[in-house]
Amino acid sequence: MSSTPFSVLMSVYRKESPEFLRQALDSVFDQTAVPAEVVLVEDGPLTDELYALLDDYGNSHPELKRVPLSENRGLGLALQEGINHCSNELVARMDTDDISVPTRFERQLAEFEKNPGIDICGSHIKEFEETPDHIVAERRVPLTNDGCKRYQRRRDAFNHVSVMFRKSAVLKAGNYQHCPLMEDTLLWANMFKTGATAMNIDDYLVLVRIGKDMYERRGGMAYFKKYRKARRVIYQTGFISWWDYAYTIVIQFVVAIIPNSLRGFVFKKILHKQS
């Protein structure tokens, strides 16, 4: 069992379900390798129910470090602030409505000890609706550094909620930035450009909660325009070519205009599979 101290970084906002947050926090604290601290950014004012829940966890888990923001900044800037409050070099990301399997952190710490040169370590994920035993899709990602770098040019090589990374490498790349829809995509591009190395564990270490309307929200011209704007930011980093940019824009346009029922099939059976 590794004795390396590490932090967990999370961000919550007022629309989160208290029950979902409870399940996420339980999965973080009920690990075979327990975090030294859990940095939870409160992205703007929360509801009374969420405050009460966090007060309870703060009383029973002194390692919970709450970082309140006076106004909602969005995920990228909330995580940017949160990184600065992480006391340890190794930081694991976690969302407030997902569930980490009990051995997740132990497995990732072992990889950092075995491969001290890596900066990012993620895994595959399983997606579920309503309850964790109702798995509806999987998202597999490349395993090696070279595979991740190639894959990242057109699609994310990491499942954001599954990663553990080095704080120093994140800061070297400029930290998280404001880039709606692609806060993590921008970070990976900048990390690769600044020399980061990466891998993914060939296992499913996080169960990701998806709503029944998730695929509907990823369609329509409004979403496509946001996607195109964010993708252009990625192109401007110089990490991807114009052809990579154009290819992804065309694919996303097609996905945006097809019927929602077909869009769900495309995500579950095609886009979530490593190609």
VORO-976037 format. One record per atom (N, C-alpha, C, CB): x, y, z. Coordinates in steps of 0.02 Angstrom, whole numbers, padded with zeros to 5 digits, always signed. Atoms other than C-alpha are relative to their C-alpha. Glycine has a CB too. Layout:
# VORO-976037
XYZ/...
# end
This chain:
# VORO-976037
+00042-00060+00000/+00000+00000+00000/+00044+00062+00000/-00048+00000+00061/-00040-00061+00005/+00071+00169-00051/-00014+00046+00059/-00013+00035-00066/+00008-00049-00053/+00102+00298+00084/+00005+00071-00028/+00053-00010+00054/-00005-00066+00031/+00114+00441-00042/-00063+00041+00012/+00013-00007-00075/+00059-00042-00010/-00002+00583+00011/-00025+00029-00065/+00015+00057+00050/+00028-00029+00061/-00120+00646-00123/-00064+00038+00017/-00014-00055-00053/+00061-00040-00007/-00264+00768-00144/-00052-00024-00049/+00015+00076-00010/+00055+00010+00047/-00434+00747-00225/-00030+00069-00013/-00054-00050+00028/+00027-00065+00019/-00502+00897-00321/-00070-00007-00029/+00047+00035-00052/+00070+00003+00021/-00690+00923-00341/-00027+00072-00004/-00042-00043+00048/+00034-00065+00004/-00805+01068-00387/-00075-00013-00001/+00022+00040-00063/+00072+00009-00004/-00989+01084-00342/-00034+00067-00010/-00020-00031+00068/+00040-00061+00005/-01122+01211-00388/-00072-00015+00020/+00002+00030-00072/+00064+00004-00035/-01299+01243-00328/-00049-00049-00032/-00031+00068+00003/+00047+00045+00032/-01388+01131-00454/+00015-00074+00013/-00001+00013-00074/-00016+00069-00014/-01303+00973-00391/-00051-00031+00048/+00071-00006+00028/+00044+00036-00046/-01412+00842-00306/+00039-00018+00063/-00028-00064-00035/-00033+00020-00062/-01367+00819-00122/+00013-00075+00004/-00041+00023+00060/-00009+00073-00003/-01391+00631-00139/+00056-00022-00046/-00065-00036-00019/-00054+00017+00045/-01276+00622-00289/+00068+00019+00030/-00009+00035-00069/-00061-00023-00032/-01145+00723-00195/+00019-00047+00057/-00008+00072+00026/-00014+00046-00054/-01161+00607-00046/+00032-00064-00026/-00066-00016+00038/-00027+00062+00029/-01130+00454-00154/+00071+00011-00026/-00045-00026-00056/-00067-00015+00026/-00980+00537-00236/+00050+00005+00057/+00000+00065-00041/-00046-00008-00057/-00901+00587-00070/+00012-00066+00035/-00028+00051+00049/-00009+00065-00031/-00932+00416+00005/+00050-00042-00040/-00067-00037+00006/-00046+00040+00041/-00841+00337-00142/+00072+00025+00005/-00023+00000-00072/-00067-00029-00008/-00693+00455-00114/+00030-00020+00067/-00003+00076-00007/-00025+00014-00067/-00679+00423+00073/+00006-00075+00013/-00044+00032+00052/+00000+00073-00011/-00713+00235+00062/+00046-00034-00051/-00072-00029-00006/-00050+00026+00047/-00553+00194-00032/+00052-00042+00037/+00033+00058-00037/-00055+00038-00029/-00414+00069-00002/+00061+00043+00010/+00017-00060-00044/-00051-00051-00010/-00296+00219-00018/-00036+00066+00013/+00050+00005-00062/+00040-00058-00021/-00370+00367+00076/+00038+00065-00015/-00017-00004+00075/-00033-00063+00015/-00333+00545+00016/+00019+00038+00063/-00045+00044-00042/-00021-00043-00056/-00238+00663+00131/-00046+00060+00007/+00073+00024-00010/+00048-00056-00001/-00361+00800+00083/-00046-00005-00060/+00037+00068+00000/+00048-00005+00054/-00515+00826-00023/-00017+00074-00007/-00064-00043+00013/+00012-00071+00012/-00519+01001-00096/-00064+00008-00040/+00061+00033-00038/+00066-00008+00032/-00699+01046-00137/-00014+00073-00011/-00056-00033+00043/+00014-00069+00017/-00727+01209-00227/-00075+00010-00004/+00033+00020-00068/+00071-00018+00003/-00899+01285-00195/-00006+00055-00051/-00027+00022+00071/+00000-00046+00056/-00927+01368-00363/-00062+00045+00003/+00002-00038-00066/+00056-00046-00011/-01040+01509-00305/-00043-00024+00058/-00043+00006-00063/+00044+00019-00056/-01176+01506-00170/-00037-00066-00015/-00052+00055+00013/+00033+00064+00007/-01253+01334-00140/-00068+00002+00033/+00044-00056+00031/+00065+00005-00033/-01422+01276-00076/+00011-00018+00074/-00045-00053-00035/-00004+00017-00071/-01459+01252+00109/+00013-00074+00009/-00065+00020+00036/-00009+00072-00005/-01467+01064+00080/+00073-00020-00013/-00046-00037-00049/-00070+00016+00014/-01293+01059+00003/+00045+00025+00056/+00021+00032-00067/-00040-00025-00056/-01221+01169+00141/-00005-00047+00060/-00022+00071+00019/+00010+00045-00058/-01296+01054+00274/+00038-00065-00010/-00075-00014+00010/-00036+00062+00015/-01224+00901+00188/+00075+00010+00009/-00016-00023-00071/-00072-00013-00006/-01051+00978+00176/+00021+00013+00072/+00020+00059-00045/-00015-00010-00070/-01058+01032+00357/+00007-00067+00036/-00055+00043+00034/-00003+00067-00031/-01094+00852+00408/+00065-00036-00018/-00061-00041-00023/-00061+00034+00021/-00950+00785+00305/+00062+00034+00029/+00005-00002-00077/-00056-00035-00030/-00834+00920+00370/+00012-00019+00072/-00011+00075-00005/-00006+00020-00070/-00871+00867+00548/+00029-00070+00007/-00068+00003+00033/-00023+00069-00005/-00837+00683+00513/+00064-00013-00039/-00054-00047-00025/-00060+00008+00041/-00696+00707+00387/+00040+00065-00001/-00019-00022-00073/-00039-00063-00003/-00572+00843+00437/+00044+00011-00060/+00043+00000+00062/-00041-00008+00061/-00477+00810+00275/-00038+00036-00055/+00023-00068-00025/+00039-00038+00049/-00619+00897+00181/+00018+00074+00006/-00077-00011+00010/-00020-00071+00002/-00554+01069+00131/-00046+00036-00048/+00076+00008-00021/+00048-00036+00041/-00692+01183+00068/+00028+00067-00023/-00065+00009+00038/-00024-00063+00029/-00650+01328-00048/-00060+00037-00030/+00055-00013-00056/+00060-00035+00025/-00801+01445-00064/+00018+00057-00047/-00041+00026+00059/-00007-00056+00046/-00813+01563-00213/-00063+00043+00006/+00010-00025-00074/+00056-00045-00010/-00924+01716-00198/-00050-00002-00057/+00025+00071+00010/+00044+00004+00057/-00995+01691-00372/+00019-00059-00044/+00001+00065-00041/-00013+00056+00044/-01010+01552-00500/+00048+00020-00056/-00066-00027-00030/-00050-00015+00050/-00857+01552-00613/+00001-00049-00058/+00068+00002+00031/-00005+00052+00051/-00883+01394-00714/+00054-00050+00018/+00013+00031-00068/-00043+00055-00021/-00790+01230-00704/+00074+00015-00007/-00016-00062-00039/-00071-00012+00012/-00624+01285-00780/+00031+00045+00052/+00010+00030-00068/-00029-00047-00048/-00596+01433-00666/-00008-00025+00072/-00034+00068-00007/+00007+00029-00066/-00663+01340-00514/+00057-00050+00014/-00068-00035+00007/-00055+00048-00009/-00536+01200-00541/+00067+00036+00001/-00001-00052-00056/-00061-00040-00002/-00402+01330-00575/+00014+00024+00072/-00005+00061-00048/-00006-00022-00069/-00434+01400-00401/+00015-00059+00046/-00064+00036+00023/-00008+00058-00043/-00445+01227-00325/+00070-00029-00001/-00048-00053-00020/-00068+00026+00006/-00276+01171-00391/+00047+00038+00048/+00026+00006-00073/-00043-00041-00042/-00195+01314-00296/-00008-00015+00074/-00013+00073-00012/+00011+00018-00070/-00269+01247-00134/+00020-00073+00015/-00074+00010+00018/-00022+00069-00010/-00206+01069-00160/+00071+00000+00029/-00002-00041-00067/-00063-00001-00035/-00062+01035-00041/+00050-00051-00026/-00011-00011+00073/-00042+00056+00021/+00007+00880-00127/+00015+00001-00075/-00033-00065+00018/-00020+00002+00069/+00097+00847-00290/-00048-00042-00042/+00071-00029-00006/+00047+00042+00037/-00022+00709-00342/-00071+00021+00017/+00011-00075+00016/+00069-00024-00008/-00202+00765-00370/-00046-00044-00043/-00006+00075-00020/+00050+00039+00037/-00350+00656-00420/-00062+00042-00011/-00017-00065+00039/+00062-00035+00016/-00500+00732-00508/-00060-00045+00014/-00001+00024-00073/+00062+00036-00013/-00675+00682-00459/-00058+00047-00008/+00001-00032+00071/+00061-00040+00006/-00847+00747-00506/-00047-00015+00058/-00035-00013-00067/+00043+00005-00059/-00984+00772-00377/-00062-00042-00011/-00019+00068+00022/+00057+00045+00010/-01108+00651-00455/+00022-00068-00026/-00049+00031-00049/-00026+00064+00024/-00995+00505-00504/+00024-00043+00058/+00056+00012-00050/-00020+00047-00052/-00931+00354-00408/+00066-00033-00019/-00055-00054+00010/-00064+00033+00010/-00751+00296-00394/-00002-00070+00030/+00059+00041+00030/-00002+00067-00029/-00723+00109-00370/+00049+00001+00058/+00021-00053-00054/-00039-00004-00062/-00642+00070-00200/+00076-00003-00009/-00020-00055+00044/-00073+00007+00009/-00469+00029-00271/+00029+00051-00048/+00016-00070-00024/-00023-00047+00051/-00458+00175-00391/+00066+00034+00019/-00053+00053-00013/-00059-00039-00018/-00331+00282-00297/+00061-00045+00012/-00014+00042+00062/-00055+00047-00011/-00227+00132-00244/+00032-00021-00066/-00024-00062+00038/-00025+00020+00066/-00212+00077-00425/+00040+00056-00033/-00058-00021-00046/-00034-00056+00032/-00161+00250-00484/+00065+00017+00035/-00046+00061-00001/-00062-00012-00036/-00034+00278-00346/+00053-00052-00018/-00013-00001+00076/-00047+00053+00018/+00046+00111-00391/+00032+00015-00068/-00035-00068-00002/-00028-00017+00065/+00067+00170-00571/+00050+00057+00004/-00056+00018-00049/-00048-00055-00008/+00151+00332-00517/+00064-00023+00033/-00032+00056+00041/-00061+00027-00031/+00271+00232-00409/+00039-00043-00049/-00018-00040+00062/-00032+00044+00049/+00306+00108-00547/+00028+00039-00059/-00049-00053-00025/-00021-00041+00057/+00322+00242-00682/+00007+00073+00023/-00052-00005-00059/-00007-00067-00029/+00390+00399-00595/+00003+00056-00050/+00061+00002+00042/-00004-00053+00051/+00403+00492-00761/-00068+00023-00025/+00040-00023-00057/+00065-00019+00027/+00216+00500-00795/-00029+00059+00038/-00049-00060+00003/+00032-00059-00029/+00114+00657-00764/-00076-00007+00004/+00017+00061-00041/+00073+00011+00000/-00064+00596-00802/-00013-00075-00001/-00033+00035-00062/+00020+00070-00001/-00143+00429-00760/-00076-00004+00007/+00036-00040+00057/+00073+00007-00002/-00325+00394-00803/-00021-00072-00010/-00031+00044-00053/+00026+00067+00011/-00434+00245-00845/-00061+00004-00045/-00019-00034+00068/+00065+00004+00033/-00586+00186-00941/-00055+00018+00050/-00012-00071-00031/+00057-00012-00044/-00758+00228-00871/-00060-00039-00024/-00017+00076+00003/+00065+00026+00018/-00930+00151-00868/-00052+00053+00017/-00016-00067+00038/+00052-00050-00010/-01083+00262-00885/-00064-00035+00022/-00011+00042-00064/+00062+00031-00024/-01244+00227-00791/-00056+00051+00004/+00012-00032+00068/+00060-00040-00009/-01421+00293-00779/-00034-00022+00064/-00048-00006-00061/+00038+00009-00061/-01511+00310-00612/+00038-00037+00055/-00064-00038-00015/-00037+00038-00051/-01417+00172-00517/+00064-00028-00031/-00044-00057+00029/-00065+00023+00027/-01236+00111-00534/-00002-00069-00034/+00049-00003+00056/+00004+00066+00032/-01293-00064-00585/-00036+00003-00068/-00035-00049+00045/+00033-00008+00066/-01385+00008-00737/+00050+00032-00049/-00065+00044+00007/-00052-00024+00046/-01234+00024-00852/-00029+00004-00071/+00063-00046+00002/+00028-00009+00067/-01282+00094-01022/+00054+00010-00053/-00047+00059-00002/-00053-00011+00049/-01113+00131-01103/+00068-00004+00035/-00009+00068-00036/-00069-00001-00024/-00925+00120-01084/+00040+00049-00043/+00032-00071-00001/-00046-00041+00040/-00789+00241-01139/+00071-00023+00012/-00009+00076+00016/-00068+00025-00004/-00621+00162-01174/+00047+00052-00030/+00006-00068-00036/-00050-00049+00022/-00464+00265-01199/+00067-00035-00013/+00008+00056+00053/-00066+00031+00013/-00286+00231-01262/+00039-00010+00065/+00041+00044-00049/-00037+00017-00060/-00162+00158-01139/+00069+00031+00004/+00006-00073+00005/-00069-00022-00001/+00010+00219-01190/+00007+00075-00013/+00040-00037-00053/-00012-00071+00011/+00087+00393-01198/-00007+00019-00074/+00070+00020+00025/+00005-00015+00072/+00107+00388-01387/-00072-00005-00025/+00045-00047-00041/+00069+00008+00019/-00069+00324-01408/-00044+00057+00024/-00027-00066+00026/+00039-00056-00028/-00139+00460-01296/+00013+00064-00039/+00018+00010+00074/-00017-00061+00036/-00047+00598-01389/-00033+00001-00069/+00075+00008-00007/+00032+00004+00066/-00111+00538-01558/-00075+00010+00006/+00016-00067-00034/+00073-00001-00008/-00288+00513-01497/-00025+00070+00020/-00021-00050+00053/+00021-00065-00027/-00294+00683-01410/-00009+00053-00055/+00051+00024+00050/+00006-00050+00054/-00281+00774-01576/-00071+00005-00026/+00048-00017-00057/+00069-00002+00025/-00461+00730-01618/-00053-00014+00054/-00008-00049-00056/+00046+00015-00054/-00541+00663-01460/+00039-00005+00065/-00039-00066-00014/-00035+00002-00064/-00502+00665-01276/+00027-00070+00015/-00047+00021+00057/-00034+00063-00016/-00377+00530-01230/-00009-00019+00073/+00074+00006-00017/+00010+00013-00071/-00429+00540-01048/-00073+00013+00019/+00047+00043+00044/+00064-00014-00032/-00591+00526-00953/+00015+00046+00059/-00038-00066+00022/-00021-00052-00048/-00575+00686-00852/-00011-00021+00072/-00038+00064-00013/+00016+00017-00069/-00659+00617-00696/+00042-00058+00027/-00073-00018+00006/-00039+00058-00021/-00539+00469-00692/+00073+00016+00012/-00006-00054-00051/-00072-00012+00001/-00371+00557-00695/+00028+00016+00069/+00015+00057-00047/-00043-00025-00054/-00237+00579-00564/+00060+00030-00035/+00021-00058+00051/-00055-00032+00034/-00102+00702-00614/+00047+00036+00048/-00026+00050-00052/-00048-00037-00041/+00049+00797-00552/-00019+00074-00002/+00073-00011-00026/+00016-00071-00005/+00008+00971-00490/+00051+00043-00037/-00005+00021+00073/-00053-00039+00032/+00176+01036-00553/-00008+00001-00075/+00068-00026+00020/+00009+00004+00073/+00138+00976-00730/-00060+00041-00022/-00007-00072-00022/+00060-00041+00016/-00034+01059-00727/+00018+00073+00002/-00058-00015+00050/-00019-00070-00006/+00040+01224-00669/+00049+00020-00056/+00031+00015+00069/-00047-00013+00054/+00180+01212-00797/-00037+00014-00066/+00048-00059-00010/+00040-00008+00061/+00046+01200-00932/-00048+00059+00003/-00040-00063-00013/+00043-00059-00006/-00042+01356-00868/-00063-00011+00040/-00018+00024-00067/+00057+00015-00042/-00169+01271-00754/-00063-00006-00043/-00009+00054+00055/+00065+00000+00034/-00353+01249-00798/-00015+00071-00023/-00056-00026+00047/+00020-00065+00026/-00426+01391-00901/-00074-00002-00017/+00042+00020-00061/+00071-00004+00019/-00599+01452-00947/-00008-00020-00073/-00029+00072+00013/+00013+00024+00068/-00653+01352-01099/-00061-00046+00002/+00063-00037-00030/+00061+00040-00008/-00835+01296-01086/-00004-00058-00049/-00061+00044-00009/+00005+00065+00034/-00862+01115-01144/+00067-00036-00003/-00027+00009-00070/-00065+00032+00012/-00674+01085-01159/+00054+00024+00049/+00023+00013-00070/-00050-00019-00049/-00588+01139-00998/+00055-00052+00005/-00032+00011+00069/-00050+00053-00005/-00503+00970-00987/+00038-00010-00066/-00033-00066+00020/-00032+00007+00065/-00468+00959-01174/+00056+00050-00009/-00051+00008-00056/-00051-00052+00004/-00374+01123-01167/+00058-00015+00046/-00031+00068+00017/-00054+00017-00046/-00276+01066-01016/+00044-00056-00029/-00028-00021+00068/-00041+00055+00028/-00222+00903-01100/+00044+00025-00057/-00045-00058-00025/-00039-00027+00056/-00167+00996-01257/+00060+00039+00026/-00044+00044-00045/-00055-00041-00027/-00064+01119-01155/+00051-00042+00038/-00028+00054+00045/-00047+00043-00035/+00010+00982-01048/+00045-00039-00048/-00038-00049+00045/-00041+00035+00050/+00067+00882-01199/+00050+00048-00032/-00045-00032-00054/-00045-00049+00031/+00140+01040-01275/+00059+00018+00046/-00039+00063-00019/-00054-00016-00047/+00243+01069-01117/+00037-00062+00024/-00029+00037+00061/-00041+00059-00012/+00312+00892-01117/-00027-00052+00047/+00064+00021+00025/+00029+00050-00046/+00193+00794-01006/-00003-00068-00032/-00070+00022+00023/+00008+00069+00022/+00188+00605-01019/-00060-00030+00036/+00064-00042+00012/+00064+00023-00026/+00032+00502-00989/-00011-00074-00013/-00056+00039-00030/+00021+00069+00010/-00050+00333-00979/-00072-00007+00027/+00048-00051+00036/+00064+00018-00029/-00218+00253-00943/+00003-00072+00023/-00058+00010-00051/+00004+00068-00026/-00251+00099-00838/-00055-00037-00038/-00014+00000+00077/+00046+00039+00040/-00338-00039-00934/-00054-00031+00045/+00037-00055-00039/+00054+00022-00044/-00485-00049-00815/-00050+00057+00008/+00028-00024+00069/+00053-00050-00010/-00645+00042-00768/+00001+00022+00073/-00071-00029-00021/-00010-00022-00069/-00606+00144-00612/-00051+00051+00024/+00069+00028+00008/+00052-00049-00019/-00751+00268-00613/-00065-00018-00035/+00022+00072-00017/+00067+00007+00028/-00937+00248-00639/-00029+00071-00007/-00046-00045+00045/+00020-00068+00016/-01005+00405-00722/-00076+00003-00009/+00036+00025-00064/+00073-00007+00003/-01184+00460-00698/-00019+00043-00060/-00027+00032+00066/+00025-00040+00056/-01274+00519-00854/-00075+00006+00005/+00022-00031-00068/+00072-00010+00001/-01447+00592-00867/-00029-00024-00066/-00018+00073+00011/+00032+00024+00061/-01572+00530-00994/-00001+00054-00054/-00070-00023+00014/+00002-00054+00049/-01564+00701-01076/+00070+00020-00023/-00035+00061+00029/-00068-00020+00016/-01374+00702-01094/+00012+00004-00076/+00049-00049+00031/-00012+00001+00072/-01373+00655-01278/-00040+00054-00036/-00016-00068-00029/+00040-00054+00028/-01512+00779-01315/+00036+00066+00007/-00069+00003+00033/-00037-00063-00012/-01407+00918-01237/+00061+00007-00045/+00021+00004+00073/-00058-00003+00044/-01264+00873-01354/-00020+00008-00073/+00041-00063+00008/+00024-00011+00067/-01370+00909-01506/-00024+00071-00010/-00055-00049-00017/+00026-00066+00016/-01437+01062-01595/+00054+00049-00018/-00039+00027+00058/-00049-00049+00025/-01354+01213-01671/+00031+00041+00056/-00032+00045-00050/-00029-00039-00056/-01331+01305-01505/+00060-00037+00029/-00053+00013+00054/-00055+00040-00027/-01224+01163-01438/+00058-00002-00050/-00023-00071+00017/-00052+00004+00051/-01131+01148-01603/+00042+00064-00001/-00031-00012-00069/-00037-00063+00001/-01084+01333-01600/+00047+00006+00060/-00048+00060-00001/-00044+00000-00058/-01015+01315-01423/+00058-00047-00010/-00040-00019+00063/-00052+00049+00014/-00920+01161-01476/+00052+00029-00048/-00030-00065-00029/-00045-00028+00050/-00847+01248-01628/+00045+00055+00030/-00039+00029-00059/-00039-00054-00031/-00792+01398-01524/+00054-00029+00045/-00046+00046+00041/-00049+00031-00045/-00707+01287-01395/+00053-00037-00040/-00035-00049+00048/-00049+00037+00041/-00626+01180-01529/+00050+00047-00033/-00036-00042-00053/-00046-00049+00030/-00553+01335-01608/+00053+00022+00051/-00039+00062-00025/-00049-00015-00052/-00470+01376-01442/+00054-00054+00002/-00034+00007+00070/-00048+00055+00001/-00389+01204-01448/+00046+00006-00060/-00036-00068-00001/-00040-00009+00061/-00331+01236-01627/+00052+00055+00009/-00046+00016-00060/-00046-00057-00009/-00253+01401-01574/+00058-00015+00047/-00038+00059+00028/-00058+00019-00040/-00140+01310-01450/+00057-00025-00043/-00020-00055+00050/-00051+00028+00043/-00047+01237-01598/+00009-00075+00009/+00064+00035+00012/-00007+00072-00012/-00068+01060-01531/-00031-00041-00056/-00031-00019+00066/+00033+00036+00054/-00186+01007-01671/+00008+00037-00066/-00075-00012+00016/-00005-00029+00067/-00179+01037-01858/-00067+00028-00022/+00026-00051-00051/+00063-00025+00027/-00308+01128-01962/-00044-00058-00021/+00013+00048-00060/+00038+00058+00022/-00360+00959-02032/-00033-00034+00061/+00045-00050-00038/+00030+00028-00061/-00387+00891-01855/-00060+00042+00021/+00052-00003+00057/+00054-00046-00020/-00493+01044-01816/-00060-00009-00047/+00025+00073-00002/+00054+00006+00049/-00596+01030-01977/-00036-00067+00006/+00027+00010-00071/+00028+00067-00006/-00622+00843-01956/-00049-00004+00058/+00055-00053+00008/+00043+00005-00059/-00693+00859-01781/-00061+00045-00006/+00040+00019+00062/+00058-00045+00009/-00804+01006-01830/-00052-00034-00044/+00023+00067-00032/+00047+00034+00045/-00882+00906-01973/-00036-00056+00037/+00037-00028-00062/+00031+00055-00038/-00911+00754-01861/-00051+00026+00050/+00055-00041+00036/+00045-00027-00050/-00989+00861-01725/-00062+00030-00032/+00035+00052+00042/+00058-00028+00035/-01102+00949-01851/-00050-00055-00017/+00022+00037-00064/+00044+00056+00017/-01170+00782-01909/-00035-00026+00063/+00040-00057-00034/+00029+00024-00062/-01195+00724-01730/-00053+00048+00026/+00055-00010+00053/+00046-00050-00026/-01284+00887-01688/-00067+00000-00035/+00031+00069-00005/+00062-00006+00038/-01414+00876-01825/-00040-00065-00006/+00015+00025-00069/+00038+00063+00004/-01463+00692-01816/-00050-00004+00057/+00048-00061+00000/+00051+00007-00053/-01616+00640-01713/+00032-00023+00066/-00054-00050-00022/-00028+00015-00065/-01586+00622-01527/+00008-00075+00013/-00043+00031+00055/-00004+00073-00011/-01623+00435-01525/+00060-00029-00036/-00064-00034-00025/-00058+00024+00037/-01490+00407-01658/+00064+00027+00030/-00005+00020-00074/-00059-00029-00031/-01369+00524-01570/+00022-00042+00060/-00015+00073+00023/-00017+00043-00057/-01377+00417-01414/+00033-00064-00022/-00062-00016+00040/-00031+00062+00027/-01337+00262-01517/+00071+00014-00023/-00042-00027-00059/-00066-00017+00025/-01189+00350-01599/+00050+00008+00058/-00002+00065-00041/-00045-00009-00057/-01115+00401-01431/+00016-00067+00034/-00031+00048+00052/-00009+00061-00038/-01142+00233-01347/+00038-00054-00039/-00067-00027+00021/-00027+00056+00038/-01091+00118-01489/+00059+00018-00045/-00054-00028-00043/-00054-00019+00046/-00968+00221-01593/+00050+00047+00033/-00029+00033-00062/-00046-00051-00025/-00895+00377-01512/+00033-00019+00066/-00037+00065+00008/-00029+00019-00064/-00865+00296-01343/+00051-00057-00008/-00054-00021+00048/-00048+00053+00012/-00761+00157-01421/+00065+00029-00027/-00028-00053-00048/-00065-00023+00024/-00575+00184-01445/+00009-00022-00072/+00057-00026+00044/-00009+00017+00071/-00537+00192-01631/+00074+00005-00019/-00041+00046-00045/
# end
